[in-house]
Amino acid sequence: MNYRIIAKTLGALAVILGLALVACWGYAWFQWKLDPTPGNESASRAMALSSAIAIGFGFLLFLPGIRCSQEVLRREAMIIVGLSWIQISLLGMLPYMLCEPGLGFFDAFFESVSGFTTTGSTIMSDIESFPLAILLWRSVSQWLGGIGILVVFVAVLSFLGVGSRSLVQQESSINISDAGAARIRDLAFTLLKVYLSLTAICTLGLSALGMSVFESLCHAMCTIATGGFSPKNASIGHYDNIWIELWVALFMFLSSIGFMLYVFALNRNWKRLKAEEEARYYFILLVIAILAIALDLMFASTHFGFRRALHDGFFNVVSLASTTGFGNSDYASWPLFSKMLLMLVMLIGGCAGSTAGGVKMNRVILFVKTARRELIQSFRPNQVFRTRLNGVAPDERVFATTSFFIAMGFVMTGASCVLVSLLEPQLNMISTIGCVFATLFNIGPGFDAVGPAENFGFLNPPTKIVLSFLMILGRLEFFALLVLFVPSLWKKY
């Protein structure tokens, strides 16, 4: 076990986080000088102290391994990924604790984890009462978590000499085998450029549609990250502007399809784009869900006319399927059929290699194809199948990990629901399931007591820790966090 390379990488990540805090401190200082209120002063002080702690802690970890430049092996990569998400969540909660109004440890940790994992669940009942610099940090944390802070590390600090392929492979759902012989650093830079470009275009569009520059930037970062944090209590519904909602919905969709598709388009790999199945089936699912919900809303007389029903169905389906969680209406009051469809699309989530959460569309496709193969082979045992996804035949390990993920999802959902029901006996079944689904699959809003018009602030501290663990578990797709509890990982060969 190469502990020096682990410490060096974790230290570099802490420094990157500290620099992001420094940028937010600069904005906080500017706000304080512009409007010297106690809230702005506390935000500036909180950001300055948080950035100093993060950078100082990062250098303490970084220095012992400064001369270490070996390749990060799979075992070290698993440890770095798991520990890094715990580390950034602990450092990222400091501004929430140090500002006025401040949050307690459990609330601050929950909010920090929700930001970095792009879940979007919140404990804040009055978001607009917090200083703008703190709200900016909420959005920045989601933006960093969306692309994957380790992908940022690979792109920006690859000069450190740390081997990075294992890091990207373990941290994200990006299929780096699609990159061919390209260097992983070049791939990381390309992904970061795409991410920045989408964020910039979304920001400019929102500004042109009437949002302030600050609100445009915050919403754009959380849209591209499919996180769903908003500086407004009523989220996107605050603006009551159909063009803003359509613009946001477009970028929620663009961010929920695999980012490798943009790489293929930039490289003019039209053959690979033509073979893409996942994005195609994802689009078809969205269209079916939107039309079905619009018709259900219209016939149930909860909306006035098909146009309004189609508008609300379109925005909320895209928002929940991409696991962003922005709201323009309270879907908890919708008919049961519509709520069940919304639950289905939020569990499926977006495409692999996107910023969206959920099970991911590629796993659903592989599961359906595997089920079909097993059913046919039950009465035709000698028939040979060539199961393909996106024009490529995956190896058996891919089928095994897909089955493991889905099975583990069922197990963790059941166990977590039982645990939450024990910790929160006042919750009904729908609210309990909503808590687990919203956090484990990084969706954000749930149902009933944790629906789109509610928050998670009323939960007990132990429950918030459990749900925070579920958010990290879902963001890392089980493997990279659960493996930390396997004793053999820490033993010498």
PLY file of the C-alpha trace (Angstrom):
ply
format ascii 1.0
element vertex 493
property float x
property float y
property float z
element edge 492
property int vertex1
property int vertex2
end_header
0.00 0.00 0.00
1.47 3.32 -1.11
0.25 5.67 1.62
2.37 8.57 0.37
0.65 8.68 -3.02
-2.74 8.46 -1.29
-1.86 11.37 1.04
-0.41 13.38 -1.84
-3.54 13.00 -3.96
-5.91 13.76 -1.10
-3.79 16.81 -0.24
-3.94 18.11 -3.81
-7.71 17.70 -3.84
-8.00 19.65 -0.57
-5.93 22.47 -2.08
-8.19 22.56 -5.16
-11.20 22.79 -2.88
-9.48 25.55 -0.93
-8.90 27.53 -4.13
-12.61 27.22 -4.97
-13.35 28.57 -1.49
-10.90 31.43 -2.11
-12.88 32.40 -5.23
-16.10 32.45 -3.19
-14.32 34.44 -0.48
-13.41 37.05 -3.10
-17.09 37.42 -3.96
-18.01 37.50 -0.24
-15.44 40.27 0.39
-16.80 42.26 -2.55
-20.36 41.90 -1.24
-19.26 42.96 2.23
-17.57 46.12 0.91
-20.59 46.85 -1.27
-23.12 46.18 1.50
-21.47 46.08 4.95
-24.19 44.15 6.77
-23.44 41.65 9.58
-24.49 38.77 7.29
-22.06 39.72 4.53
-19.30 40.28 7.08
-19.85 36.82 8.58
-19.87 35.24 5.11
-16.56 36.89 4.23
-15.02 35.76 7.50
-16.42 32.23 7.11
-15.08 31.88 3.56
-11.64 33.22 4.49
-11.28 30.86 7.43
-12.66 27.87 5.49
-10.27 28.40 2.58
-7.31 28.76 4.96
-8.21 25.50 6.73
-8.69 23.60 3.46
-5.44 24.82 1.88
-3.44 24.36 5.09
-4.79 20.84 5.57
-4.08 20.05 1.92
-0.44 21.11 2.17
0.04 19.04 5.33
-1.14 15.95 3.43
0.67 16.85 0.21
4.19 17.51 1.51
5.12 13.95 2.71
4.50 12.56 -0.79
5.80 15.50 -2.83
8.54 13.40 -4.47
6.25 10.42 -5.03
5.20 10.04 -8.69
4.26 6.38 -9.06
1.20 5.18 -10.91
-1.96 4.96 -8.80
-2.93 1.30 -8.82
-6.49 0.05 -8.59
-6.38 -0.50 -4.83
-4.99 2.95 -4.08
-7.52 4.48 -6.51
-10.42 2.88 -4.65
-9.16 4.25 -1.33
-8.51 7.73 -2.76
-11.96 7.95 -4.32
-13.81 6.80 -1.21
-11.82 8.97 1.21
-11.81 12.02 -1.07
-15.60 12.32 -1.05
-15.67 12.13 2.74
-12.84 14.67 2.92
-14.37 17.26 0.59
-17.74 16.92 2.32
-16.15 17.66 5.71
-14.16 20.62 4.38
-17.07 21.89 2.30
-19.36 22.14 5.32
-17.15 24.73 7.06
-18.75 27.84 5.44
-22.22 26.68 6.52
-21.06 26.32 10.14
-19.05 29.54 10.34
-21.47 31.99 8.69
-24.52 33.78 10.12
-27.09 32.31 10.16
-25.03 29.19 10.72
-25.88 25.52 10.62
-25.03 22.87 13.18
-22.59 20.06 12.41
-25.16 17.53 11.20
-27.10 20.02 9.08
-23.91 21.47 7.58
-22.55 18.03 6.74
-25.85 16.99 5.12
-25.95 20.19 3.03
-22.31 19.77 1.99
-22.74 16.13 0.98
-25.94 16.97 -0.90
-24.07 19.65 -2.82
-21.01 17.68 -3.83
-23.01 14.55 -4.74
-25.38 16.78 -6.77
-28.32 15.28 -4.90
-29.98 18.62 -4.20
-31.78 17.64 -0.97
-31.63 20.47 1.53
-32.23 21.20 5.19
-32.59 24.96 4.59
-36.16 26.13 5.14
-35.42 29.76 4.21
-32.68 29.73 1.59
-32.93 33.44 0.83
-32.02 34.35 4.43
-28.42 33.18 3.86
-25.75 35.54 2.48
-25.26 35.44 -1.29
-21.68 34.18 -0.92
-22.92 31.09 0.95
-25.51 30.46 -1.75
-22.75 30.83 -4.35
-20.71 28.19 -2.49
-23.73 25.84 -2.57
-23.81 26.15 -6.36
-20.02 25.85 -6.76
-20.01 22.66 -4.67
-22.59 21.13 -6.99
-20.71 22.25 -10.06
-17.49 20.65 -8.79
-19.30 17.47 -7.81
-21.13 17.22 -11.12
-18.10 16.82 -13.36
-16.41 14.84 -10.61
-13.81 16.61 -8.54
-11.29 13.90 -9.41
-11.80 14.56 -13.13
-11.01 18.21 -12.37
-7.92 17.03 -10.52
-6.78 14.92 -13.48
-7.30 17.79 -15.91
-5.73 20.56 -13.84
-3.03 18.88 -11.75
-1.87 16.02 -13.92
1.58 17.58 -13.92
2.03 16.06 -10.47
2.90 12.82 -12.19
0.15 10.76 -10.53
-1.29 8.07 -12.78
-4.92 8.99 -13.35
-6.74 6.34 -15.38
-7.77 4.33 -12.32
-8.97 7.48 -10.55
-11.36 8.50 -13.34
-12.56 4.93 -13.84
-13.41 4.43 -10.17
-14.89 7.89 -9.52
-17.25 8.34 -12.44
-19.56 6.34 -14.68
-17.65 7.48 -17.76
-16.67 4.53 -19.93
-13.05 5.44 -20.57
-12.64 2.45 -22.90
-14.64 4.53 -25.40
-11.73 6.95 -25.47
-9.59 4.45 -27.31
-5.88 5.13 -27.21
-6.28 8.77 -26.18
-4.45 9.82 -23.07
-6.71 10.04 -20.04
-5.43 13.55 -19.32
-6.49 14.73 -22.78
-9.90 13.13 -22.27
-10.27 14.87 -18.90
-9.37 18.23 -20.47
-11.92 17.70 -23.26
-14.65 16.79 -20.78
-13.82 19.85 -18.70
-13.99 22.10 -21.79
-17.42 20.69 -22.69
-18.58 21.18 -19.11
-17.36 24.79 -19.04
-18.91 25.53 -22.43
-22.34 24.21 -21.45
-22.19 26.19 -18.20
-21.25 29.42 -20.01
-23.96 29.05 -22.67
-26.61 28.25 -20.06
-25.54 31.27 -17.98
-25.70 33.65 -20.94
-29.11 32.35 -21.92
-30.56 32.80 -18.43
-29.12 36.32 -18.24
-30.73 37.18 -21.57
-34.07 35.86 -20.28
-34.09 38.24 -17.32
-32.16 36.65 -14.45
-29.46 38.63 -12.67
-25.87 37.60 -13.38
-25.54 36.04 -9.93
-28.75 34.02 -10.22
-27.93 33.02 -13.79
-24.53 31.66 -12.77
-25.88 29.80 -9.74
-28.73 28.20 -11.68
-26.48 27.37 -14.64
-23.91 25.60 -12.46
-26.63 23.57 -10.73
-28.38 22.83 -14.04
-25.30 21.48 -15.80
-24.38 19.53 -12.66
-28.01 18.27 -12.52
-27.94 19.17 -8.83
-30.98 21.39 -8.38
-29.82 23.86 -5.73
-31.36 27.29 -6.23
-30.78 30.62 -4.47
-34.57 31.04 -4.38
-36.97 29.37 -1.97
-39.41 28.57 -4.79
-36.64 27.27 -7.08
-37.25 27.91 -10.80
-40.95 28.44 -10.04
-39.96 31.76 -8.45
-39.62 33.35 -11.89
-42.90 32.06 -13.36
-41.33 32.36 -16.80
-41.99 29.64 -19.37
-38.92 30.57 -21.45
-36.59 30.26 -18.45
-38.11 26.87 -17.67
-37.71 25.66 -21.26
-34.09 26.87 -21.37
-33.27 25.14 -18.09
-35.04 21.96 -19.23
-32.97 21.90 -22.43
-29.71 22.00 -20.48
-30.93 19.50 -17.92
-31.47 17.10 -20.80
-28.12 17.93 -22.44
-26.36 17.26 -19.14
-28.16 13.96 -18.52
-26.88 12.29 -21.69
-23.35 10.88 -21.71
-20.64 13.53 -21.99
-18.62 11.15 -24.13
-21.14 11.84 -26.93
-19.86 15.42 -27.06
-16.31 14.09 -27.26
-17.32 11.85 -30.18
-18.99 14.79 -31.91
-15.90 16.99 -31.45
-13.72 14.18 -32.83
-16.21 13.61 -35.69
-16.68 9.99 -34.71
-20.02 9.73 -36.49
-19.97 5.93 -36.54
-19.97 5.77 -32.74
-22.68 8.41 -32.51
-24.87 6.49 -34.94
-24.50 3.33 -32.85
-25.59 5.09 -29.65
-28.52 3.25 -28.06
-28.56 4.65 -24.54
-29.33 8.29 -25.39
-31.91 7.18 -27.97
-33.85 4.99 -25.51
-33.53 7.67 -22.83
-35.10 10.23 -25.17
-37.93 7.83 -26.05
-38.60 7.19 -22.34
-38.83 10.92 -21.68
-41.26 11.51 -24.57
-43.55 8.68 -23.45
-43.50 9.83 -19.82
-44.16 13.47 -20.74
-47.15 12.65 -22.95
-48.61 10.15 -20.48
-48.36 12.57 -17.55
-49.72 15.48 -19.59
-52.79 13.44 -20.55
-53.24 12.24 -16.98
-53.07 15.81 -15.63
-55.53 17.05 -18.23
-58.12 14.32 -17.71
-57.76 14.49 -13.92
-58.73 18.21 -14.10
-55.74 19.26 -12.00
-54.56 21.56 -14.78
-56.32 23.89 -17.19
-55.98 22.51 -20.69
-53.43 20.32 -22.45
-50.92 23.14 -22.98
-50.42 23.78 -19.26
-50.44 20.05 -18.50
-47.84 19.44 -21.22
-45.67 22.28 -19.93
-45.66 21.08 -16.31
-45.28 17.44 -17.36
-42.35 18.29 -19.64
-40.43 20.33 -17.07
-40.91 17.96 -14.15
-40.19 14.79 -16.14
-36.92 16.24 -17.48
-36.04 17.62 -14.04
-36.58 14.32 -12.22
-35.31 12.02 -14.98
-32.07 14.01 -15.02
-32.20 13.89 -11.18
-31.80 17.67 -11.09
-34.82 18.32 -8.91
-35.70 21.86 -9.96
-39.39 22.53 -9.36
-42.00 24.72 -10.99
-44.98 23.09 -9.27
-45.77 20.71 -6.42
-46.05 17.32 -8.12
-46.97 15.77 -4.77
-50.53 16.95 -5.43
-50.70 15.24 -8.84
-52.69 12.05 -9.54
-51.21 8.74 -8.42
-50.45 7.56 -11.98
-48.35 10.66 -12.68
-46.47 10.32 -9.39
-45.69 6.67 -10.11
-44.33 7.57 -13.55
-42.20 10.31 -12.01
-40.85 7.79 -9.48
-39.99 5.41 -12.32
-38.06 7.97 -14.38
-36.21 9.32 -11.33
-35.07 5.83 -10.38
-33.85 5.11 -13.92
-32.05 8.47 -14.03
-29.88 9.65 -16.88
-27.19 8.10 -19.06
-23.81 6.73 -18.04
-21.05 9.31 -18.12
-23.44 12.19 -17.45
-23.88 14.29 -14.33
-27.25 12.64 -13.63
-27.89 10.11 -10.89
-30.20 7.11 -10.76
-29.60 3.54 -11.88
-28.50 4.83 -15.32
-30.09 3.96 -18.65
-27.27 1.68 -19.82
-27.84 -0.65 -16.85
-31.56 -0.78 -17.54
-30.90 -1.68 -21.20
-28.37 -4.37 -20.27
-30.70 -5.78 -17.62
-33.60 -6.02 -20.10
-31.39 -7.66 -22.73
-29.98 -10.10 -20.17
-33.48 -10.98 -18.95
-34.59 -11.61 -22.53
-31.55 -13.83 -23.15
-32.18 -15.87 -20.01
-35.87 -16.28 -20.78
-35.20 -17.57 -24.30
-32.38 -19.84 -23.16
-34.73 -21.41 -20.61
-36.43 -23.26 -23.50
-33.67 -22.96 -26.11
-30.53 -23.68 -24.09
-28.25 -24.05 -27.11
-29.11 -20.74 -28.76
-26.16 -18.35 -28.90
-26.71 -14.64 -28.20
-24.53 -11.68 -29.05
-25.75 -9.01 -26.70
-24.60 -5.57 -27.77
-24.82 -2.10 -26.28
-24.02 0.94 -28.41
-22.73 -1.36 -31.13
-20.23 -3.13 -28.86
-20.49 -6.52 -27.17
-19.68 -5.99 -23.45
-17.67 -8.67 -21.68
-19.28 -10.82 -19.00
-17.83 -8.68 -16.22
-20.04 -5.80 -17.34
-23.12 -8.01 -17.03
-21.95 -9.17 -13.61
-21.37 -5.63 -12.29
-24.75 -4.53 -13.70
-26.50 -7.36 -11.87
-24.53 -6.56 -8.71
-25.47 -2.88 -8.87
-29.18 -3.56 -9.30
-29.17 -6.23 -6.59
-27.22 -3.97 -4.23
-29.65 -1.15 -4.99
-32.57 -3.31 -3.84
-30.70 -4.48 -0.73
-29.56 -0.99 0.28
-33.01 0.46 -0.37
-34.71 -2.15 1.80
-32.16 -1.96 4.61
-32.13 1.84 4.56
-35.92 2.08 4.67
-35.98 -0.17 7.73
-33.25 1.91 9.41
-34.92 5.25 8.62
-38.28 3.93 9.88
-36.55 3.00 13.15
-34.92 6.44 13.48
-38.00 8.39 12.33
-41.09 6.52 13.60
-43.34 9.52 12.84
-42.84 9.15 9.08
-45.30 7.18 6.98
-44.21 4.59 4.43
-44.26 6.94 1.42
-42.13 9.55 3.22
-39.66 6.90 4.38
-39.25 5.46 0.90
-39.02 9.00 -0.47
-36.14 9.83 1.89
-34.16 6.78 0.77
-34.88 7.08 -2.95
-34.10 10.81 -2.98
-30.69 10.36 -1.35
-29.47 6.93 -2.46
-30.13 7.70 -6.12
-29.07 11.38 -5.85
-32.46 12.69 -6.91
-33.05 15.49 -4.38
-36.78 15.90 -3.68
-38.78 12.87 -2.62
-42.46 12.45 -1.83
-44.90 13.44 0.89
-42.99 14.84 3.91
-39.84 15.32 1.79
-41.62 16.37 -1.39
-40.67 19.25 -3.71
-42.26 21.87 -1.42
-40.61 20.48 1.74
-37.07 19.90 3.05
-35.11 17.46 5.21
-34.45 19.83 8.11
-36.98 18.20 10.47
-35.14 14.87 10.54
-33.11 13.72 13.55
-29.28 14.08 13.44
-28.63 10.29 13.16
-31.01 10.13 10.18
-29.15 12.98 8.45
-25.87 11.08 8.86
-27.44 7.91 7.42
-28.88 9.82 4.45
-25.56 11.60 3.90
-23.86 8.21 3.72
-26.49 7.09 1.21
-25.83 10.14 -0.97
-22.11 9.39 -1.16
-22.86 5.70 -1.68
-25.16 6.48 -4.61
-22.80 9.04 -6.14
-19.93 6.52 -6.15
-22.27 3.72 -7.31
-21.63 1.55 -4.24
-18.20 0.11 -5.08
-15.75 2.86 -4.13
-17.33 3.48 -0.72
-18.34 -0.02 0.37
-14.87 -1.35 -0.46
-13.42 0.82 2.34
-15.12 -1.52 4.82
-13.48 -4.64 3.35
-10.53 -5.56 5.67
-8.47 -7.17 2.91
-8.26 -3.81 1.09
-5.99 -2.49 3.81
-3.76 -5.58 4.11
-0.39 -5.97 2.43
-0.20 -8.48 -0.40
0 1
1 2
2 3
3 4
4 5
5 6
6 7
7 8
8 9
9 10
10 11
11 12
12 13
13 14
14 15
15 16
16 17
17 18
18 19
19 20
20 21
21 22
22 23
23 24
24 25
25 26
26 27
27 28
28 29
29 30
30 31
31 32
32 33
33 34
34 35
35 36
36 37
37 38
38 39
39 40
40 41
41 42
42 43
43 44
44 45
45 46
46 47
47 48
48 49
49 50
50 51
51 52
52 53
53 54
54 55
55 56
56 57
57 58
58 59
59 60
60 61
61 62
62 63
63 64
64 65
65 66
66 67
67 68
68 69
69 70
70 71
71 72
72 73
73 74
74 75
75 76
76 77
77 78
78 79
79 80
80 81
81 82
82 83
83 84
84 85
85 86
86 87
87 88
88 89
89 90
90 91
91 92
92 93
93 94
94 95
95 96
96 97
97 98
98 99
99 100
100 101
101 102
102 103
103 104
104 105
105 106
106 107
107 108
108 109
109 110
110 111
111 112
112 113
113 114
114 115
115 116
116 117
117 118
118 119
119 120
120 121
121 122
122 123
123 124
124 125
125 126
126 127
127 128
128 129
129 130
130 131
131 132
132 133
133 134
134 135
135 136
136 137
137 138
138 139
139 140
140 141
141 142
142 143
143 144
144 145
145 146
146 147
147 148
148 149
149 150
150 151
151 152
152 153
153 154
154 155
155 156
156 157
157 158
158 159
159 160
160 161
161 162
162 163
163 164
164 165
165 166
166 167
167 168
168 169
169 170
170 171
171 172
172 173
173 174
174 175
175 176
176 177
177 178
178 179
179 180
180 181
181 182
182 183
183 184
184 185
185 186
186 187
187 188
188 189
189 190
190 191
191 192
192 193
193 194
194 195
195 196
196 197
197 198
198 199
199 200
200 201
201 202
202 203
203 204
204 205
205 206
206 207
207 208
208 209
209 210
210 211
211 212
212 213
213 214
214 215
215 216
216 217
217 218
218 219
219 220
220 221
221 222
222 223
223 224
224 225
225 226
226 227
227 228
228 229
229 230
230 231
231 232
232 233
233 234
234 235
235 236
236 237
237 238
238 239
239 240
240 241
241 242
242 243
243 244
244 245
245 246
246 247
247 248
248 249
249 250
250 251
251 252
252 253
253 254
254 255
255 256
256 257
257 258
258 259
259 260
260 261
261 262
262 263
263 264
264 265
265 266
266 267
267 268
268 269
269 270
270 271
271 272
272 273
273 274
274 275
275 276
276 277
277 278
278 279
279 280
280 281
281 282
282 283
283 284
284 285
285 286
286 287
287 288
288 289
289 290
290 291
291 292
292 293
293 294
294 295
295 296
296 297
297 298
298 299
299 300
300 301
301 302
302 303
303 304
304 305
305 306
306 307
307 308
308 309
309 310
310 311
311 312
312 313
313 314
314 315
315 316
316 317
317 318
318 319
319 320
320 321
321 322
322 323
323 324
324 325
325 326
326 327
327 328
328 329
329 330
330 331
331 332
332 333
333 334
334 335
335 336
336 337
337 338
338 339
339 340
340 341
341 342
342 343
343 344
344 345
345 346
346 347
347 348
348 349
349 350
350 351
351 352
352 353
353 354
354 355
355 356
356 357
357 358
358 359
359 360
360 361
361 362
362 363
363 364
364 365
365 366
366 367
367 368
368 369
369 370
370 371
371 372
372 373
373 374
374 375
375 376
376 377
377 378
378 379
379 380
380 381
381 382
382 383
383 384
384 385
385 386
386 387
387 388
388 389
389 390
390 391
391 392
392 393
393 394
394 395
395 396
396 397
397 398
398 399
399 400
400 401
401 402
402 403
403 404
404 405
405 406
406 407
407 408
408 409
409 410
410 411
411 412
412 413
413 414
414 415
415 416
416 417
417 418
418 419
419 420
420 421
421 422
422 423
423 424
424 425
425 426
426 427
427 428
428 429
429 430
430 431
431 432
432 433
433 434
434 435
435 436
436 437
437 438
438 439
439 440
440 441
441 442
442 443
443 444
444 445
445 446
446 447
447 448
448 449
449 450
450 451
451 452
452 453
453 454
454 455
455 456
456 457
457 458
458 459
459 460
460 461
461 462
462 463
463 464
464 465
465 466
466 467
467 468
468 469
469 470
470 471
471 472
472 473
473 474
474 475
475 476
476 477
477 478
478 479
479 480
480 481
481 482
482 483
483 484
484 485
485 486
486 487
487 488
488 489
489 490
490 491
491 492
